[in-house]
Amino acid sequence: MPQNGRGQAKRLSVLPGPHVPCVECAIRNSALFRPVSEEHLDWTQGYRAAQMRLPAQAHLYREGDSPEYCWTLYDGWVKLYKTLVTGKRQILRFAMAGDFLGFQPDLQGPMGHAAQALTDCTLCAFPRARLGELFQARPEVATQFAWMAARDMRLCQEHLAGMGKKSARERIAYLLLEICHRQRQIARATGRLAPGQRVPVPITQEDIADAVGLTPVHVSRTLSQMRAERLIACAKGEVFIMNEEALTEIAEFDPRLIEARPLL
């Protein structure tokens, strides 16, 4: 397998076959091939190079890498982040099942951010060089990709506005609700999690701090206050939204940003 920047090929590995066919994909309703009819899935699957495994804490790619592939995240969590010259880190977003990773305007250029696994991940790899061909051959896939990119951009805009104008409480509430609703959307597509159950959140307080622009101490204090008010409950690796109505009001969160579907 070709090198994937800074020796990452030693950690990102191709899964032995047989691989899950696209027609049996558990997360297709949340992913790139959602609009493709079943009779065309075998043909579309020809663009998939392999299914790959990435262990927790390993990097899918780093800033400055030029990976050969883009990926659909089939299972697991990945954080996308950028490191400043000071060494400080800003998490751009948390990727979950169905998200498409590694695409940027200049597909021949180096990546402008890094992607690191938070959990063990399974990914479907698509050669960057063939994406234009795929989009031209199947316009419905291009439409789905455009919607996914627009959704992610809108969520990033909301977080940017929050860091500029919202309190710590409002920022953290928004992030937790976004994660909760995205997990519910995945649950509806896969049946893996019933709405209302505890939501797995494999991120640390440091990750939350880097995502919302606060210090870990400030995040810890705010989460403690939210627990005391019975807005949330936390266990190791889990968050339970106890008062979603109050939290939604605090965050000014609109679930339609996540749950809306493309018109075409």
Order of alpha helices (4+ residues) and beta strands (2+ residues): beta-alpha-beta-beta-beta-beta-beta-beta-beta-beta-alpha-alpha-alpha-beta-alpha-alpha-beta-beta-alpha-alpha
